Amino acid sequence: MSNFNRRQFIKTSSAIAAAGAVPFPMLNIRTAGAQANTVKVGILHSLTGTIAIAEKSVVDAEQLAIEEINKAGGVMGQKIEAVVEDGASDWPTFAEKARKLIEKDKVASVFGCYTSASRKAVLPVFEKSKGLLYYPTYYEGLEQSPNIMYTAQEASQSVIAAMEWLMKNKGKTFYMIGSDYIWPRTTIKIAKAVLAKGGGKLVGEDYYPLGHIEFSSVINKIKGAKPDVILNCVVGGSNVAFFKQLTAAGITGKNQTLLSLAVSEEEVSGIGADNTADTLTCMGYFQSLKNGANDKFVKAFKAKYGAGRVVGDTLECGYIGVYLWKMAAEKAKSFDVEKVVAASSNLEIDAPEGKVKFHASNHHLWKHARIGTFQADGQVNMIYESPLIEPNPFPKL
């Protein structure tokens, strides 16, 4: 339609409408640029495979945040459109899907990954293609990327605090067990350094592949070693088998101190609360925290997904990641990755976990370390809370 005909069409239609008649509906005429009333983001998590037990629900939390933001008017007046991809608990698949989201779908940001292996797989894709990832999982640290914003705690904000508390309150002999990939191995390496510095003793250390389900051998070794503390860095579906077999062998939270670094309320819903009762967990967030932002979050999540659903640390970190991106984009007045990242420096949010903020330069959040005991209903009774800990992804031990 020429500019003259367009003006004549609008003039004629307006005149007819003013006269009280509507001869036909107004056409929704857009220029190519007018499609900017929506902004695409990616959601990239394992919806299938062994990590899905821990990761699928993070998608629910991220989609809840998107829904809330859209209902409130979107981001700079633009509604968020989510493109969801399944990493399938397979690291090459994560890299492939990340490339698709950035290069084909042209997303403004991606909320995703869970394991450090998946994050390491996508990191070069994001850096090469200039994408932006919000990563919601507690991890080992030892990383800082210009294209990743880390919304969960790194090791110096979790395992160091946990080890110091355990040695002070529960004993100094440790048996450490983890899944066989980068997060458990690096986390346990840091834990051993803290243990040695504090005069403690390592009485056993074992690793098993992701998805491993036979723990009878290591349980016998634990029984023989009689540690004061079991430090558990097993991840994903393997925890179901590990905890059930511990219970069957007579090892429970009542007779053995066990602290997990990768088990939240959400994982307990798959493991079974009877198998985790009286064991410990260290996280930055618990569903049971009492504050207005958390009350709102928990209520909204249950209203959308069911009263029986629970939330945990990675869900909360995924949820606030979407809001932190929104806040940074609006502060920058742009969806440009470099501008959003720059606007994130010292950005503060009143989150369900409490007030936290991005570090001025290292892309991590200041965090609390919280230790709690799992109750019979799967919820956590918090017994320790640190002050806000400055993120230090490259600690000197």
N, C-alpha and C positions, 0 to 999 in steps of 0.2 A: 504494500500500500504506500503510495507516495505521501510526502509530508502534507501536500495540499489536500489530498483525499482524506487523510487521517484527521486533519483539522475540521474538514467539512462534516465527516462522520460524527465527531464528538459534538460539534455545534448543533447539528440536526437532532441528534439523540437527546441533548440537553434541552433543546426547545420543546421536543415532544414530551419529555418527562415533566417539564414545568407546566405543561398543559394538562397533566394528570393522566396521560396515556403512556403505556409501556408496550411498544410494538414488538420488541424482541429483547432478549437479555444482552447487556453490554458484554462485548468480547473481552477476554483477558489477554490484552496485547502486551507482549514483553519484548524488550530488546534482549540481546544475548547477555548483557550485564545484569539484567533484572533477576536472573536466577540466583543471584547472590543473597536471596532471602533465606537460604539455608547454608549451613556450613557442615561439611562432612568430617567425622572423626572415625578412627578405627578402634575396634575392640578385638584384641588378639590374645586368646587364652585357650587352654586345653579343655575342650568340651568332651573329649573322649580320651581313653588311655588311662594309665595308672595315676597320673597327676590330676585327673579330672575331679577326684574326690575333694581336693583342696582348692581347685581353681574355678570350677563351674559357677560357684556361688559368687565369686568376685565379679563375674559378668552381671549378675543380678544387681549387685550394689552399684556398679557403674551405670547400668541402665536406669536405676532408680534416680541417680543424680541427674542424668540427662533429662529424664521425664520432669523432675522438679524444676530444672532450669528452664526447660521449654514452657512449662506452665507459667513461669514467672516472666516470660517475655524473651527468653533465649539469651544469646550473647551478642551484644551490640545490635539488638533487634533482629538477629538471625536465629532461626530454630536449628538445633543440632540434629543432624541425621547420622545415625550410627551404622557403620558397616562392620558386621561381626564375622570373624574368621576363626577357624578351629586349628590350633597348633598341634593338636592330636598327641600331646606328650612326646613329640618327635622334633628334635632340634633343627634338622634341615627343613622340615615343614614350617617351623616358625620363621626361618629366614625367608623362605619362598613367599609366605603370606605377608610378611612385613614389606617385602619388595612390591607386591601387588597393591597393598594399601597405599603406599607412598607414591609409586610411579603411575599406577593405573587409576586408582580411585581418587588420587590427589587429596588425601585427607590432611586436615590442618594439624592433627596430632593423633597419637595412638595411645590407648590405655591398655597395658597388657604385660604378658609374660608372668611367670611365677618362679620357676627354678632359675638359678644362676646360669645353668647350662643353656636354657632358652634365651636368657638375656645376652649371654656372650655370643650366641649364634646370630642374633639380630643386630647387635651393636655395630658391626661394620656396615650393615645395610643402612642403618639410620645415619651414620656419619658420612657415608659416601653420597647418599641421596638427600642429605640435609633434612631429614625428618625429625620428629620430636616424640620421644617415648616417655610416658609417665609409668614408672615401675613401682608396684605396690607391695613388694615382698621384702621382709627382713632378710638381710643377706650378709655376706662376709666382708664387705667393704673392699679395699684394695682396688678401687676403680673410681674414675671421675670422667665423664664424657660430656662434651658440649651439647650433645643431642639427647641426653637422658636426664630426667628429673626423678629423684629417688624419694618416694613419699613414705617409706618404711625405715626402720632402724638398721643402721649398719652395725658391724660386730662390736665396735667400741661402745655402742649404746645398748647392747644386749648381753653377749656372752661374757664380756669383761665384768659388767655389773653383777651378772648372775653368779659367776665363779667367785667373786669376792664375797658376795652374800653367803653362798653355800659354804665356803671355807670358814667363815666366821660363825655360822649358825648350825651347820650339819656335819662337819667333819672334813678331813683332808685326804682321804684315799678315794680315788675316782676310777670308775670303769666307763670308758667313752665308746659309744657306738653310733654309727652314722650310715647313711646311704652313700654309695660310692660315686660321688661327683664333686664338683668344685666347692659348693657351699659347705657341706658337712666337713670335708677334709680341711678347708681353710679355717673354718670356725673352730674345729677341734685343735688345729695347730695353734691358734691364738689361745684357746682354753688351756692347753698344755703349758704355754709360756707363762700365763697367769698363775697356774698351779705351781710351777717350779719357783716362780718369784715369791709365792706365798708359803713355800716350804712344804707343799703337799706332795703326794705320791700317786703316780699313775699305775694301776694294777692290771689294766687291760685296755685294748683298743682294737676295734673291728669295724669293717665296712662291708656292705652288701649292695648288690645292684638294685637299682630302682625296680620296684615290683616284686622283690624277693619276699617269700612268704614262709620260709622255714628257719625258725630261730632257736630250735631246741638245743643245738650245739652251743651257741653263745650263751644261752640261758644257763646251761650247765657250767660253763666257764665263769659266769658271774657268780653263781652259787659258791663255786670253789674259791673265788677271789675274795668274797665277802667285803665289797667296797662300802665305804660310808655313803657314797653317792653314785648313782648311774646318771651320766649326762647323755641324754637321748637326742641325737641329730638325725634320726630316721625320718624320711619324708614320704608323704603321699599314702597310697593304699597299703604300703608295707606296714604302717603303724597299726592297722587293724589286726593283722596277724601277730605282730610283736606284742601288743598289749594283751590280746586274748591268750597267747601262749605263756606270757608272764603270769597271768592270773591262774591259768591251769597248773602252773608249776608252783603256785603258792607264794609268788612274789607280788605284793600289792603295796599301795601307798601307806598302809598301816605298819608294815614291817620293813620297808626299804625306801629310803629317800631316792626319788627319781624325778629329775627335772627335764622337761622337754623344751626344745627351742623351736620346734616346728609343729606343735599341736595346740590349736586354739579351740574355742567352743564349737566352731564349725566342723573340725575334724572329729571331735568327740561324738558328734551326731552320727558319724559313720563307724567309729570304733566301739561305741557303747559306753555310756556313763558309768556302768558298773565295773568296767575294766580300767577306767582312769581315775576313779574316786580316790582322793587323798594324795594323788601325785601332784607335782608342781609344774607350773609353766611360767615362762618369762616372755612377756609381750609388751608392746607399747600401748595396747588398748585391750580392755575387757568390756563385754556387753553390760556388765553389772556396774560400770562407772556411773556416778550420780552427778549429772549436770544437765542443763537445759538442752544443749545441742545434742547430747547423746540420747536423752529421752525422746526428742523429736525424730532422730535417725532410727532408733529401734522401733518406735511406733509406726513410722512410715514404712519401714521394711516389712514388718509383720502384716501391716494392712494390705500391702501389695502382694506378698508371696505366701502368707499364711501364718497363723498364730503360733504354729509349732516350729517355725523356722528360727534359727539363731544367727547371730552375727559374730564375727571374730576379727582379728587384727588385720588380715589382708583385705577383708571386705571393707573395713573402715578406711584403710589406706587407698583402696581403689576408689571408694566413694569421694574422699576429699581430693583425690587427684583430679577429678573432673572439675570440681569447684576451683581448685588452685589454677588450673588452665584457664577457666573462665575469667577469674579475677585478674590474671596476668595479661590476658588478651585485652580486657577492657582497660586496664591500666596503660597498656601499650597502644591502645586504639588500633590494633592490628592483629592479624593472625600470622604474620611473618614470624618464623621460628626464632630468628636471632632477636627480634624485638620482644617476643614473649619471654624468652629466656632472660633477657636483660631486665625486664619488668618483674621477674620472679625474685630478684635479689632482695632479701629481707622481707619478703611478702609474708604477712601474718594471716592466719585463719583461726576463727573460733570453732574448732573441730569437735566432734564427739569425744575425742581423746583428751580434749582440753586445748588451750591456746598453744599453737605451735607456729613456727615460722621457718622459711627457707634460710639457709646460711647465705651470707653475703656473696659467696663466690663458689662454693663446692657442690651446689645443686642438691644437697641433702637437707632434711628438716632437723631442727633441734627437737629432741625427743625425751620423754620419760622412759625409764626402764621400770617395769612393774612385774612383780612376782606374786603369784597367787596359787591357791590350792583348788583343784577341781572338786566340786561337790557332787553329791549323789544325783543331782538333776542336770549335771553337765555344765553348770555355770561356775564362775570362779570367785572365790573369796580372796580379795587382794590382801596380802600381808606385808608387802613392801612396795614403796614408790620412791624413786630417786627424784632429785631436782631435775630440771631440764638439762640434758646433756648435749653439749655442743658436738655436732658431727665431726668425726675425724677419721675419714675413710682410709688413711694411711698411718695407723698408730705405730709408735715406736715402743716396742716391748723389751 
